[in-house]
């Protein structure tokens, strides 16, 4: 079924592909935004981003399928605000990661993975692997995922070794990407293709008849509220894997916490970030006894998640990177979580 632990042979192949990647050091010729698309013999299509041009993290992240493409696009589109959209990233992210790290950065599970590949982490730089799925934190890849990550590394290695002419021609110009396609004979074919367009995020929850009846009894208030959704830490496990805890927080403009809604993508009743925002806003309206004149949110992408709901309520949606009422409450909560983890 593909959910079993990686076999020693799969891990050995993955480690060798990662060591070959490190030897090529493709971050010296590629920028983080230079995507190499990989089509294997079997789907999904992978969008490979080489990390390291900034001189910090070195490795490869392969975003898988439409969900991975949406997550990758979210990061690229958000720019410096990417951290503020982390909740939306967790909603979509489907990716595999091979990172080149110092041996001291390995945890016991990483060392067990390398031992399974019969590899001793005695070198100055060693590989570290992870898989990510919507709503979940990093975890050890399954055998199928490890094989797919090895496929991506080998394809990028081949591109950097044999496709230098294509890379030198700036194949990313005019909204295009280089595509490496595996063939049944074990080789590769390269072409330059238009960028794939990411899918839209899931539709926000509907403003139900029950919501409409309840809101019809509520007056419209002159004041506004501040609303945000953010990652605050691992809150549980699914099949032994940690899930990403998200919190939708609603305050009035004076900073009084009116409502909060904690959850994780995939839990009952929480399919999207929009669900958390919807629940927090409806709870807050009930607590305030009225509908706010405006809803102030941190990023345009988060604001999109409540646009239809705000329109139904008759509220305006504003965007501001600073939320002076909400930020102290968020910082205090994150600080308290961090102290509990220490």
NUVOTOR-81998 format. One line per field, with one value per residue (C-alpha): residue in three letters; x, y, z. Coordinates in nm, 4 decimals. Layout:
type	(ala,...)
x	(X,...)
y	(Y,...)
z	(Z,...)
// end
This chain:
type	(unk,unk,unk,unk,unk,unk,unk,unk,unk,unk,unk,unk,unk,unk,unk,unk,unk,unk,unk,unk,unk,unk,unk,unk,unk,unk,unk,unk,unk,unk,unk,unk,unk,unk,unk,unk,unk,unk,unk,unk,unk,unk,unk,unk,unk,unk,unk,unk,unk,unk,unk,unk,unk,unk,unk,unk,unk,unk,unk,unk,unk,unk,unk,unk,unk,unk,unk,unk,unk,unk,unk,unk,unk,unk,unk,unk,unk,unk,unk,unk,unk,unk,unk,unk,unk,unk,unk,unk,unk,unk,unk,unk,unk,unk,unk,unk,unk,unk,unk,unk,unk,unk,unk,unk,unk,unk,unk,unk,unk,unk,unk,unk,unk,unk,unk,unk,unk,unk,unk,unk,unk,unk,unk,unk,unk,unk,unk,unk,unk,unk,unk,unk,unk,unk,unk,unk,unk,unk,unk,unk,unk,unk,unk,unk,unk,unk,unk,unk,unk,unk,unk,unk,unk,unk,unk,unk,unk,unk,unk,unk,unk,unk,unk,unk,unk,unk,unk,unk,unk,unk,unk,unk,unk,unk,unk,unk,unk,unk,unk,unk,unk,unk,unk,unk,unk,unk,unk,unk,unk,unk,unk,unk,unk,unk,unk,unk,unk,unk,unk,unk,unk,unk,unk,unk,unk,unk,unk,unk,unk,unk,unk,unk,unk,unk,unk,unk,unk,unk,unk,unk,unk,unk,unk,unk,unk,unk,unk,unk,unk,unk,unk,unk,unk,unk,unk,unk,unk,unk,unk,unk,unk,unk,unk,unk,unk,unk,unk,unk,unk,unk,unk,unk,unk,unk,unk,unk,unk,unk,unk,unk,unk,unk,unk,unk,unk,unk,unk,unk,unk,unk,unk,unk,unk,unk,unk,unk,unk,unk,unk,unk,unk,unk,unk,unk,unk,unk,unk,unk,unk,unk,unk,unk,unk,unk,unk,unk,unk,unk,unk,unk,unk,unk,unk,unk,unk,unk,unk,unk,unk,unk,unk,unk,unk,unk,unk,unk,unk,unk,unk,unk,unk,unk,unk,unk,unk,unk,unk,unk,unk,unk,unk,unk,unk,unk,unk,unk,unk,unk,unk,unk,unk,unk)
x	(0.0000,0.3001,0.2562,0.5263,0.8614,1.1391,1.3380,1.7172,1.7507,1.5195,1.6995,2.0410,1.9302,1.7876,2.1079,2.3237,2.1019,2.1257,2.5042,2.5258,2.3066,2.5359,2.8420,2.6871,2.5900,2.3150,2.2375,2.5445,2.3706,1.9986,1.7902,1.5269,1.2534,1.3921,1.1558,1.2477,0.9351,0.9681,0.7285,0.7992,0.6682,0.3791,0.2029,0.2049,0.4010,0.6630,0.7805,1.1403,1.2885,1.6595,1.7367,2.0677,2.1180,2.0782,2.3548,2.1347,1.9428,2.0763,1.8676,1.5719,1.1996,0.9750,0.6152,0.3779,0.0736,-0.1815,-0.1772,0.1991,0.1916,-0.0617,0.1584,0.4694,0.2854,0.1565,0.5128,0.6372,0.3384,0.3537,0.7203,0.8251,0.4744,0.5080,0.5304,0.1992,0.0325,0.1756,-0.1724,-0.2684,0.0629,-0.0177,-0.3624,-0.2137,0.1400,0.2239,0.5992,0.9149,1.2381,1.6038,1.8240,2.2022,2.2897,2.5663,2.5719,2.4913,2.1532,2.0348,1.7898,1.7710,1.5053,1.7211,2.0138,1.7941,1.6954,2.0603,2.1489,1.8746,2.0602,2.3817,2.5255,2.7360,2.6965,3.0657,3.1054,3.0966,2.7616,2.4921,2.1410,1.8203,1.4804,1.1199,0.7717,0.4925,0.1191,-0.1724,-0.2222,0.0809,0.4313,0.7495,0.7746,0.9847,0.8895,0.7212,0.8897,0.6922,0.7668,1.1365,1.1483,0.9752,1.2141,1.5073,1.3489,1.3333,1.6907,1.8204,1.6284,1.7621,2.1136,2.0832,1.9529,2.2459,2.4973,2.3537,2.1108,2.3516,2.2686,1.9012,1.9755,2.2076,1.9324,1.7182,1.4282,1.2274,1.1788,0.8309,0.6478,0.8011,0.9766,1.2159,1.0436,1.2414,1.0409,1.1439,1.1112,1.0562,1.4183,1.5562,1.6591,1.5224,1.3847,1.3921,1.1588,1.0604,0.6897,0.4538,0.4188,0.1335,-0.1318,-0.2008,-0.5545,-0.7578,-0.7865,-1.0924,-1.4130,-1.4913,-1.7757,-2.1246,-2.3240,-2.6001,-2.9678,-2.9192,-2.6373,-2.8535,-3.1472,-2.9190,-2.7486,-3.0804,-3.1367,-2.7985,-2.7459,-2.4587,-2.1879,-1.9798,-1.6533,-1.4357,-1.2542,-0.9118,-0.8965,-0.5963,-0.5146,-0.1674,0.0376,0.1117,0.2658,0.2092,-0.1096,-0.1515,-0.0824,-0.2469,-0.1136,0.1838,0.2463,0.2255,-0.0401,0.0005,-0.2006,-0.3737,-0.5575,-0.8071,-0.8028,-1.0536,-1.0129,-1.1838,-0.9742,-0.8871,-0.7235,-0.9900,-1.0036,-1.3574,-1.3219,-1.0637,-1.0955,-0.8188,-0.7914,-0.5934,-0.6599,-0.8305,-0.9944,-1.3715,-1.5335,-1.2035,-1.1283,-0.9735,-0.8355,-1.1561,-1.3515,-1.1534,-1.1924,-1.5656,-1.6186,-1.4185,-1.6013,-1.9474,-1.8585,-1.7251,-2.0376,-2.2433,-2.0163,-2.0229,-2.3944,-2.3544,-2.1935,-1.8680,-1.8426,-1.5074,-1.2866,-0.9141,-0.6808,-0.3057,-0.2663,-0.4696,-0.4623,-0.6222,-0.8699,-0.9847,-1.0966,-1.3654,-1.4573,-1.7859,-1.8843,-1.8081,-2.0151,-2.3098,-2.2727,-2.2397,-1.8925,-1.5909,-1.2622,-0.9415,-0.5826,-0.3039,0.0270,0.0123,-0.2834,-0.2282,-0.5202,-0.4582,-0.0770,-0.0123,-0.2596,-0.1029,0.2507,0.1506,-0.0077,0.2914,0.5267,0.3243,0.3306,0.7066,0.7639,0.5605,0.7792,1.1048)
y	(0.0000,0.2272,0.3111,0.0790,0.1903,0.2419,-0.0702,-0.0656,-0.0692,0.2313,0.4232,0.3394,0.4723,0.7859,0.8539,0.8086,1.0449,1.3044,1.2725,1.3166,1.6253,1.7678,1.7007,1.8950,2.1889,2.3078,2.6039,2.7709,2.7982,2.7939,3.0399,2.9283,3.0343,2.8273,2.5312,2.2089,2.0075,1.6295,1.3837,1.0291,0.7083,0.7328,1.0456,1.2824,1.5557,1.7071,2.0685,2.0676,2.3727,2.3804,2.5468,2.7117,3.0192,3.2363,3.0412,2.9086,2.5820,2.3504,2.0842,2.0087,2.0343,1.8464,1.9715,1.6976,1.7361,2.0206,2.0606,2.0898,2.3387,2.5496,2.5466,2.6370,2.9175,3.0430,3.0833,3.2483,3.4834,3.5819,3.6859,3.8296,3.7645,3.3857,3.3238,3.5076,3.2629,2.9534,2.8259,2.8273,2.6583,2.3744,2.3435,2.2713,2.1430,1.8070,1.7806,1.5773,1.7268,1.6263,1.8615,1.8624,1.9275,1.8971,1.5601,1.7405,1.8451,1.4850,1.3534,0.9833,0.9135,1.0694,0.8544,0.5436,0.6254,0.6586,0.3391,0.1656,0.2726,0.1320,0.4833,0.6167,0.9955,1.0610,1.3104,1.6862,1.7098,1.4434,1.4078,1.4442,1.3445,1.4350,1.4121,1.6615,1.6201,1.8655,1.9497,1.7520,1.8242,1.6691,1.2910,1.0065,0.9211,0.5909,0.3533,0.4950,0.8543,0.7798,0.6283,0.9321,1.1695,0.9670,0.9961,1.3762,1.4039,1.1844,1.3867,1.7175,1.5705,1.4597,1.8026,1.9773,1.7363,1.6916,1.9784,2.2657,2.4147,2.4306,2.5823,2.8425,2.9526,3.0816,2.8393,3.0250,3.3325,3.4194,3.2162,2.8787,2.5936,2.3167,1.9791,1.6560,1.3556,0.9992,0.7416,0.3693,0.2977,0.4655,0.7873,1.1413,1.3870,1.7622,2.0283,2.3803,2.4172,2.6918,2.7106,2.5070,2.7191,2.6274,2.5335,2.7747,2.7158,2.5241,2.7252,2.8953,2.7446,2.8469,3.1070,2.8673,2.9356,2.8892,3.1472,3.3879,3.3491,3.4010,3.7059,3.8653,3.9279,4.0976,4.4740,4.6203,4.7627,5.0704,4.9143,4.6562,4.3372,4.1900,3.8291,3.6043,3.2353,3.1051,2.7973,2.7531,2.4061,2.0326,1.9326,1.5605,1.2764,1.1001,0.7470,0.8441,1.1667,1.5076,1.7453,2.1206,2.3083,2.6159,2.8894,3.1424,3.4384,3.7248,4.0429,4.3772,4.6756,4.7424,4.3995,4.2119,3.8478,3.7836,3.4338,3.1679,2.8476,2.5865,2.2885,2.1043,2.0426,1.7065,1.7051,1.6684,1.9903,2.1464,2.0888,2.4295,2.7401,2.9111,2.6773,2.7966,3.1622,3.1173,2.9482,3.2117,3.4990,3.3539,3.2804,3.6350,3.7937,3.6011,3.7121,4.0787,4.0767,4.2374,4.2319,4.4292,4.7069,4.5778,4.2709,4.3496,4.0686,4.0315,3.9213,3.9371,3.5565,3.5174,3.7934,3.5930,3.3165,3.5357,3.7550,3.5815,3.5582,3.9268,4.0218,3.8206,3.9922,4.3391,4.3886,4.5380,4.3443,4.5400,4.4129,4.5296,4.3486,4.4917,4.4141,4.6317,4.4839,4.1193,4.1019,4.1269,3.8443,3.6287,3.6960,3.6104,3.2835,3.1795,3.2656,3.0526,2.7580,2.7917,2.7962,2.4758,2.3055,2.3988)
z	(0.0000,0.0243,0.3955,0.5253,0.6620,0.4074,0.3240,0.3590,-0.0208,-0.0637,0.2110,0.0637,-0.2747,-0.1115,0.0828,-0.2280,-0.4269,-0.1468,-0.1269,-0.5040,-0.4735,-0.2050,-0.4220,-0.7117,-0.4847,-0.7226,-0.4940,-0.6424,-0.9808,-0.8910,-0.6910,-0.4415,-0.6833,-0.9736,-0.9942,-1.1749,-1.2527,-1.2419,-1.4072,-1.2955,-1.4455,-1.1980,-1.0676,-0.8935,-1.0684,-0.8359,-0.8206,-0.6985,-0.5302,-0.4471,-0.1138,-0.0329,-0.2519,0.0582,0.2339,0.5160,0.4663,0.1944,0.0293,-0.1915,-0.1264,-0.3680,-0.3577,-0.4705,-0.6902,-0.6914,-0.3120,-0.3032,-0.5898,-0.3992,-0.0871,-0.2856,-0.4596,-0.1238,0.0039,-0.3147,-0.3382,0.0291,0.0184,0.3533,0.4884,0.4369,0.8129,0.8600,0.6192,0.7866,0.8745,0.5067,0.4213,0.6623,0.5060,0.1621,0.2105,0.0569,0.0144,0.0631,0.1951,0.1757,0.3741,0.4090,0.7743,1.0300,1.2134,1.5377,1.3937,1.3649,1.6225,1.7219,1.4581,1.1848,1.2955,1.2884,0.9290,0.8247,1.0116,0.8144,0.4999,0.6447,0.6456,0.9314,0.9822,1.0349,0.7526,0.7994,0.6189,0.6220,0.4744,0.6717,0.5272,0.6010,0.4549,0.5151,0.4605,0.4990,0.8637,0.9802,1.0985,0.9540,0.9809,0.8417,0.4811,0.4032,0.1602,-0.1329,-0.0306,0.0189,-0.3285,-0.4791,-0.3027,-0.4398,-0.7870,-0.7521,-0.6279,-0.9097,-1.1700,-1.0357,-1.0194,-1.3817,-1.4842,-1.3155,-1.4727,-1.8238,-1.8701,-1.8165,-2.1558,-2.0657,-1.7250,-1.8777,-2.1181,-1.8262,-1.8765,-1.6090,-1.8280,-1.9579,-1.6950,-1.7841,-1.6042,-1.7109,-1.7015,-1.6515,-1.7636,-1.6774,-1.9538,-1.9264,-2.0237,-1.7125,-1.8863,-1.8924,-2.1438,-2.0855,-2.2194,-2.1179,-2.0443,-1.9181,-1.5409,-1.3969,-1.2320,-0.8693,-0.7672,-0.5613,-0.1913,-0.0762,-0.0820,0.2509,0.4549,0.3513,0.5398,0.6431,0.6862,1.0620,1.0577,0.8618,1.1026,1.4026,1.2536,1.1584,1.5292,1.5762,1.5587,1.3560,1.5823,1.4917,1.6067,1.4348,1.5323,1.4588,1.3407,1.2750,1.2362,1.3170,1.4029,1.7725,1.8015,1.7773,1.9563,1.8958,1.6610,1.3710,1.3133,1.5288,1.3377,1.5019,1.3771,1.3423,1.6017,1.4617,1.6477,1.5149,1.7538,1.7599,1.9634,1.9706,1.8670,2.2322,2.2593,2.4582,2.3496,2.2293,2.0849,2.0039,1.8060,1.8239,1.5934,1.3293,0.9629,0.9289,1.2697,1.2781,1.1584,1.0515,0.6852,0.6183,0.7851,0.6732,0.9041,1.2072,1.1086,1.0475,1.3839,1.5741,1.4043,1.4656,1.8293,1.8674,1.7230,1.9762,2.2613,2.1526,2.0855,1.7451,1.4023,1.3705,1.1151,0.9942,1.0223,1.0193,0.9113,0.8731,0.5095,0.1870,0.1671,0.5112,0.4297,0.1262,0.3617,0.5226,0.2260,0.1427,0.5094,0.5685,0.2658,0.3976,0.7353,0.5839,0.7337,0.5588,0.5448,0.5985,0.5754,0.8052,0.8806,1.2327,1.4567,1.7665,1.9576,1.8765,1.8605,2.2389,2.3038,2.0323,2.1589,2.5163,2.4047,2.1937,2.4797,2.7208,2.4773,2.4341,2.8090,2.8489,2.5873,2.7635)
// end
